[in-house]
């Protein structure tokens, strides 16, 4: 099973610096494996990468800017809680995109 | 003409100071000596302000101190590596052994994000990290970084 949510990044700096660090801290608190991918990249073989939400380097590499839509996926025993917690931090709103 | 972001003058294979701030200063000196910075104090402040917002240790032994400033003349990549590792407060707790400085001019907002993400994307690759860790010359480091930037 996989849990997923799509959210829009509202952090002014994008998914970078402090917001990215918060994502890593949040994702690290769950057993589920959490990934973040840019929705616009899906289906483009060349760019269809997703980042481990537990890796600041991978999140930085993703280079998501403010206003971009991303898909958060989680797989593992606590995937529902993990996807909700990480998606909220990714969005920066504490709620739905 | 805009100079290429990384040259051998911007790379050192000598061990930097183990203190993160002193290490950032050493990387900055490479950029200053290479003529990429018009006001060292201003760029120093921008780099240290960014570190204070959350240190730039991104894990996997990598730190990417970076800043955007009007005192930077062209997009610039600097490099040093540490044998002991430097505490850049990475989330995975790993000390940084690969230290990559990124500087961009004030005007280059999109370029800043692009440079940061392309360098990060390159460094996610364990082979790239290995090549940077074991390079025996500044030129070899420059070649690896240029390949990363070209992707």
Boltz contact constraints between the chains, C-beta under 6 A:
constraints:
  - contact:
      token1: [A, 17]
      token2: [B, 53]
      max_distance: 6.0
  - contact:
      token1: [A, 17]
      token2: [B, 54]
      max_distance: 6.0
  - contact:
      token1: [A, 18]
      token2: [B, 53]
      max_distance: 6.0
  - contact:
      token1: [A, 18]
      token2: [B, 54]
      max_distance: 6.0
  - contact:
      token1: [A, 21]
      token2: [B, 54]
      max_distance: 6.0
  - contact:
      token1: [A, 24]
      token2: [B, 91]
      max_distance: 6.0
  - contact:
      token1: [A, 55]
      token2: [B, 59]
      max_distance: 6.0
  - contact:
      token1: [A, 56]
      token2: [B, 58]
      max_distance: 6.0
  - contact:
      token1: [A, 56]
      token2: [B, 59]
      max_distance: 6.0
  - contact:
      token1: [A, 56]
      token2: [B, 91]
      max_distance: 6.0
  - contact:
      token1: [A, 57]
      token2: [B, 58]
      max_distance: 6.0
  - contact:
      token1: [A, 57]
      token2: [B, 59]
      max_distance: 6.0
  - contact:
      token1: [A, 57]
      token2: [B, 60]
      max_distance: 6.0
  - contact:
      token1: [A, 57]
      token2: [B, 62]
      max_distance: 6.0
  - contact:
      token1: [A, 57]
      token2: [B, 120]
      max_distance: 6.0
  - contact:
      token1: [A, 57]
      token2: [B, 124]
      max_distance: 6.0
  - contact:
      token1: [A, 58]
      token2: [B, 124]
      max_distance: 6.0
  - contact:
      token1: [A, 60]
      token2: [B, 58]
      max_distance: 6.0
  - contact:
      token1: [A, 60]
      token2: [B, 120]
      max_distance: 6.0
  - contact:
      token1: [A, 61]
      token2: [B, 117]
      max_distance: 6.0
  - contact:
      token1: [A, 61]
      token2: [B, 120]
      max_distance: 6.0
  - contact:
      token1: [A, 61]
      token2: [B, 121]
      max_distance: 6.0
  - contact:
      token1: [A, 61]
      token2: [B, 124]
      max_distance: 6.0
  - contact:
      token1: [A, 63]
      token2: [B, 113]
      max_distance: 6.0
  - contact:
      token1: [A, 63]
      token2: [B, 117]
      max_distance: 6.0
